[in-house]
């Protein structure tokens, strides 16, 4: 089943799509969660500079609207709201990006603490949803997994960067085996990694 809306993290449960599942005797928990790369300090600085420039341009445009002849006050108001809204949207986007990056850094830090004690449990996929990009590729997907003593969880896969996407044939199917890495005794909201093999990889 495909979904057109965006998918969010399910309590830090992250899908690791691997070429194949290692045998249990040699399997090791991931050192880090497979989370998307985010803007670094330099990227955030450039983004802020671009936002400041856009805000100055919007303010200048609003000034021009209200100090020069126009079709009427309704025209001035309409374009004032439009310009101010565009500038505000850019700042809101930056703020959301910063919050998401902080959230993901927290997940990574918690996983680094938990990984040395993580153990593996086997499971099966019982449900899946994905989001398609404009070109028909898969931009993210969520797997519903049954594992342990019949427990279920949902885990999210997202690309490492904006250029990465998957073919629909690469999304693991219902019934596929998974390996869930989790830390016994950890809180219920602790992150965990769900490893699953890419079904398009030929052995």
Buried (B, 14 or more C-beta within 10 A) or exposed (E): EEEEEEBEBBBBBBBBBBEEBBEEEEEEBBEEBBBBEBBEEEEBEEBEEEBEEBBEEBEEBBEEBEEEEEEEEEEBEEBBEEBBEBBEEBBEEBEEBBEBBEEBEEBBEBBEEBBEEBEBBEBEBEEBBBBBEEEEBBBBBBBBBBBEEEEEBBBBBBBEEEEEBBEEEBBBEEEBEBBBBBBEEBEEEBBBBBBBBBEEEEE
